[in-house]
Amino acid sequence: MNAIREDMALASHDFGHIVESRPLGVVRPRSGGTVREIVSFAGARGLPVTARGCGHAPYGQGQAHGGYVVDMGGLDEVRCVPGDRTLVAGAGATWGEVVRAALAEGLAPPVLPDHLGASVGGVLSTGGFGGSSHRRGLVADWVRELEVVTGAGERLVCSPERHPDLFGAVLAGLGQCALIVRATLRLVPAPVRVRRYRLYHEDPAGFFTDQRRLARDGRFSHVAGQARPALGGIWRYMIEAVTPYDGGLPRTDGLLTRDDLLTGDDLLIGDLDHDRDTEEIEDLSYAGYLHRLDRDERLLRATGEWDRPHPWLTLLLPEAAASAFVPAVLAEAGQQDLRCCGVVQLRPLCGSVFRAPLLRRPPGELLCLLSLMRTAPPTDPGTVQRMVAANRGLYERARAVGGVLHPVSALPMTPEDWRVHFGPDWAGFARVKEQYDPRHILTMGYGLWA
Ligand SMILES: Cc1cc2nc3c(=O)[nH]c(=O)nc-3n(C[C@H](O)[C@H](O)[C@H](O)COP(=O)(O)OP(=O)(O)OC[C@H]3O[C@@H](n4cnc5c(N)ncnc54)[C@H](O)[C@@H]3O)c2cc1C
């Protein structure tokens, strides 16, 4: 009985700690067949059903007000098939579990989210950005096949060859047409070690020029960035760039030999505009690099920050607009809480590498993913609501310069907002929704449909 109460309490919340809604029940299936039974049962009664992976949604997107939350944690098998360079993962497995099994065979998914604590299903349903996204697209772009349960209660296998319309509507499809039960992921050989460069810029213009260059020329396997608060009320910008370092030397497509030891770093970063006196260069195991956020998570849990409200906002901006938009936003009085309680992420991206049809992105080749990952005071709902309202204001300003929302964000969206968000693809998305979830019972927390 206590366990049921705990499950219900957990499923009423998420990482955002802003939206709270009580489901009728929480079910923890151990097979795709049981997921199908739950969806069919709820569908016959017109009750909402939502999958819950690891609960990292920021704004109720994984809740099921008055319906059933399907806790995917029991579907956590992970099986690497090295000969085929694939890995089969249950939707409830975490990316940490995927990484462990793949690295044991010298392999890894080509793109991984920075934080490995989310579930396979949760990340595939939102798309998944990672350090290698500038070259390799979304985590979801590397799925070979999915086993799903549709809102109509059908258990189907889909891929680019089988039910391609469903496959395209599930990847980055916000759980609207089907729940993911199992995914077959493509793998690539993993480096054993990597060299990580942290390059600091005082001048945002130099930072954006360098990010643009790195996104375009692909000299690093992984590139990310942050704006960090500095003394005097200013922001300092940091590029984190990573290259495989297997043979004891940074590689630039085989151009380097052992004799180049002294010039290897120069070849990679010598032409960039950062402050050479403060650059940091560190060698890590690839596993250590992939798990780089584990320590931060432990720290945030220990201080209690992990359990505070998180009114996060993530926007995809045309790169040309980002270099003016980001410094202007960070200078505003309303954003100064980010200096003490938050992280500002800036990820350079190339539009042409993304394949999932439902990922919205601005037109143009060079993009910037801006994430304002703030933590709000735990006992001040008024402040949290002001932050959510500010997210809305920022979202509208981003739209005015050609930006789009990444739906892993805390802000209310109306069906009309979603129609605008999906633009010319809305009608096609609505048609696939009608086919696979005709009663509109799946993942209603996003508020897509009236
Ligand atoms: C600290 C932190 C760091 C993050 N870093 C990154 C990052 O680097 N890159 C990135 O892309 N994202 C990142 N995120 C966002 C995170 O990956 C997404 O919010 C992801 O959707 C979370 O999945 P989950 O299973 O943990 O969450 P949940 O809240 O359980 O699920 C999230 C959404 O996915 C749906 N869903 C879950 N499982 C399924 C399923 N099996 N089938 C269909 N729908 C499903 C849920 O219904 C919900 O709408 C980060 C989040 C946090 C908290």
Ligand as a Chemical Component Dictionary entry (heavy atoms), coordinates in Angstrom:
data_LIG
# 
_chem_comp.id                   LIG 
_chem_comp.type                 NON-POLYMER 
_chem_comp.pdbx_formal_charge   0 
_chem_comp.three_letter_code    LIG 
# 
loop_
_chem_comp_atom.comp_id 
_chem_comp_atom.atom_id 
_chem_comp_atom.alt_atom_id 
_chem_comp_atom.type_symbol 
_chem_comp_atom.charge 
_chem_comp_atom.model_Cartn_x 
_chem_comp_atom.model_Cartn_y 
_chem_comp_atom.model_Cartn_z 
_chem_comp_atom.pdbx_ordinal 
LIG C1  C1  C 0 20.081 17.331 -15.749 1  
LIG C2  C2  C 0 19.486 17.155 -17.111 2  
LIG C3  C3  C 0 20.306 17.195 -18.220 3  
LIG C4  C4  C 0 19.747 17.015 -19.495 4  
LIG N1  N1  N 0 20.571 17.013 -20.568 5  
LIG C5  C5  C 0 20.065 16.795 -21.808 6  
LIG C6  C6  C 0 20.897 16.721 -22.947 7  
LIG O1  O1  O 0 22.113 16.842 -22.866 8  
LIG N2  N2  N 0 20.306 16.511 -24.159 9  
LIG C7  C7  C 0 18.956 16.355 -24.299 10 
LIG O2  O2  O 0 18.472 16.175 -25.408 11 
LIG N3  N3  N 0 18.150 16.424 -23.231 12 
LIG C8  C8  C 0 18.674 16.646 -22.001 13 
LIG N4  N4  N 0 17.842 16.701 -20.918 14 
LIG C9  C9  C 0 16.400 16.565 -21.134 15 
LIG C10 C10 C 0 15.957 15.108 -20.999 16 
LIG O3  O3  O 0 16.780 14.251 -21.721 17 
LIG C11 C11 C 0 14.546 14.984 -21.544 18 
LIG O4  O4  O 0 13.707 15.735 -20.715 19 
LIG C12 C12 C 0 14.048 13.554 -21.610 20 
LIG O5  O5  O 0 12.787 13.573 -22.254 21 
LIG C13 C13 C 0 13.914 12.968 -20.232 22 
LIG O6  O6  O 0 13.517 11.624 -20.293 23 
LIG P1  P1  P 0 13.067 10.892 -18.928 24 
LIG O7  O7  O 0 12.754 9.516  -19.208 25 
LIG O8  O8  O 0 14.088 11.155 -17.893 26 
LIG O9  O9  O 0 11.854 11.792 -18.480 27 
LIG P2  P2  P 0 10.272 11.543 -18.405 28 
LIG O10 O10 O 0 9.765  12.766 -17.683 29 
LIG O11 O11 O 0 9.968  10.257 -17.786 30 
LIG O12 O12 O 0 9.815  11.579 -19.904 31 
LIG C14 C14 C 0 9.957  12.732 -20.678 32 
LIG C15 C15 C 0 8.897  12.749 -21.788 33 
LIG O13 O13 O 0 9.081  11.587 -22.605 34 
LIG C16 C16 C 0 7.889  10.793 -22.605 35 
LIG N5  N5  N 0 8.286  9.398  -22.575 36 
LIG C17 C17 C 0 9.035  8.774  -21.632 37 
LIG N6  N6  N 0 9.181  7.477  -21.956 38 
LIG C18 C18 C 0 8.521  7.280  -23.121 39 
LIG C19 C19 C 0 8.273  6.155  -23.946 40 
LIG N7  N7  N 0 8.767  4.962  -23.624 41 
LIG N8  N8  N 0 7.530  6.301  -25.060 42 
LIG C20 C20 C 0 7.027  7.518  -25.401 43 
LIG N9  N9  N 0 7.207  8.627  -24.645 44 
LIG C21 C21 C 0 7.947  8.510  -23.526 45 
LIG C22 C22 C 0 7.163  11.169 -21.335 46 
LIG O14 O14 O 0 5.787  10.888 -21.405 47 
LIG C23 C23 C 0 7.473  12.643 -21.255 48 
LIG O15 O15 O 0 6.610  13.357 -22.102 49 
LIG C24 C24 C 0 18.357 16.861 -19.643 50 
LIG C25 C25 C 0 17.536 16.842 -18.517 51 
LIG C26 C26 C 0 18.082 16.979 -17.266 52 
LIG C27 C27 C 0 17.182 16.974 -16.066 53 
# 
loop_
_chem_comp_bond.comp_id 
_chem_comp_bond.atom_id_1 
_chem_comp_bond.atom_id_2 
_chem_comp_bond.value_order 
_chem_comp_bond.pdbx_ordinal 
LIG C1  C2  SING 1  
LIG C2  C3  SING 2  
LIG C2  C26 DOUB 3  
LIG C3  C4  DOUB 4  
LIG C4  N1  SING 5  
LIG C4  C24 SING 6  
LIG N1  C5  DOUB 7  
LIG C5  C6  SING 8  
LIG C5  C8  SING 9  
LIG C6  O1  DOUB 10 
LIG C6  N2  SING 11 
LIG N2  C7  SING 12 
LIG C7  O2  DOUB 13 
LIG C7  N3  SING 14 
LIG N3  C8  DOUB 15 
LIG C8  N4  SING 16 
LIG N4  C9  SING 17 
LIG N4  C24 SING 18 
LIG C9  C10 SING 19 
LIG C10 O3  SING 20 
LIG C10 C11 SING 21 
LIG C11 O4  SING 22 
LIG C11 C12 SING 23 
LIG C12 O5  SING 24 
LIG C12 C13 SING 25 
LIG C13 O6  SING 26 
LIG O6  P1  SING 27 
LIG P1  O7  DOUB 28 
LIG P1  O8  SING 29 
LIG P1  O9  SING 30 
LIG O9  P2  SING 31 
LIG P2  O10 DOUB 32 
LIG P2  O11 SING 33 
LIG P2  O12 SING 34 
LIG O12 C14 SING 35 
LIG C14 C15 SING 36 
LIG C15 O13 SING 37 
LIG C15 C23 SING 38 
LIG O13 C16 SING 39 
LIG C16 N5  SING 40 
LIG C16 C22 SING 41 
LIG N5  C17 SING 42 
LIG N5  C21 SING 43 
LIG C17 N6  DOUB 44 
LIG N6  C18 SING 45 
LIG C18 C19 SING 46 
LIG C18 C21 DOUB 47 
LIG C19 N7  SING 48 
LIG C19 N8  DOUB 49 
LIG N8  C20 SING 50 
LIG C20 N9  DOUB 51 
LIG N9  C21 SING 52 
LIG C22 O14 SING 53 
LIG C22 C23 SING 54 
LIG C23 O15 SING 55 
LIG C24 C25 DOUB 56 
LIG C25 C26 SING 57 
LIG C26 C27 SING 58 
# 
